[in-house]
């Protein structure tokens, strides 16, 4: 009879060991999900901002009639054939693309938006990431170039991730 | 009366001596080997995914800086192209590579995106600065960033120049380098 069941001491020790094992297991699992979330947020910020900036840069590079809007309502009428520089930066940019359509890019409601012709603004970035700024610096002396800067933020607390990108585009077409 | 044979996990109990008062657990419980194996399995089950996720964060942050660097490198090439066209358009008699002479040296040059100022690089090129109010990478204002952009040109023929724009940075994962190059013609 002496060897049946567990003694109190054995129970306490085994439960203690089990508790420690579970604590370590759950702790690392939580850290793991957090890390996964962080990686996902990083990925989505990068994907969105990179896609938007690359699309904009390629579109602008082959276009002409660079017009920098000093605010987001500063969008020239269609047909668009005016030029405007802004060496201190503007939040809106309008130009004619290689196919001849008038395109406007700007950030509205924390998303990068594109407007083609007389259509509505269509978002280029996901609502999961917040665009803090999208600024265009248009300088012609005499050949135009546009420096585009954009910053996107997503996640909060320890999983917060931000990315700011800058690139410059020199107009390919020679316009005199 | 049915007599159950006492069994331990590893065989009949009766091969163990059970005469001492504190020998109750002998033959039961876990051996050191079993414990070691159990702990090893548990640890590897935790460490595996942990290593995987830390690797994924590491790759993501390296990718983040690489994206920034690739855009800055692209900017370098575009600035050179812009200077070439400014030369051509302002005065057709002007040398098409006017102002870019220092970029042909071994150390290369840096070009400011705001005003196209070309500066010679010494052995250690100046890092790009980030202006918080303009949100702009430049060489005039703001705090130094970890990115260093070196632009180099080399003559291929009398009318062709190879331009390379190289962005270097070091973060906690080591030193990195991103280089883009293109050929430019005199037109």
Interface residues (C-beta under 8 A of the other chain):
Chain A: X2 X3 X21 X24 X25 X28 X31 X32 X35 X36 X38 X39 X42 X43 X45 X46 X49 X50 X53 X57 X87 X88 X89 X133 X135 X137 X139 X141 X142 X143 X145 X147 X149 X151 X161 X163 X164 X165 X166 X167 X168 X169 X170 X174 X176
Chain B: X24 X42 X46 X49 X50 X53 X54 X56 X57 X60 X61 X63 X64 X67 X68 X71 X72 X74 X75 X78 X79 X81 X82 X85 X86 X89 X90 X113 X114 X116 X134 X135 X136 X137
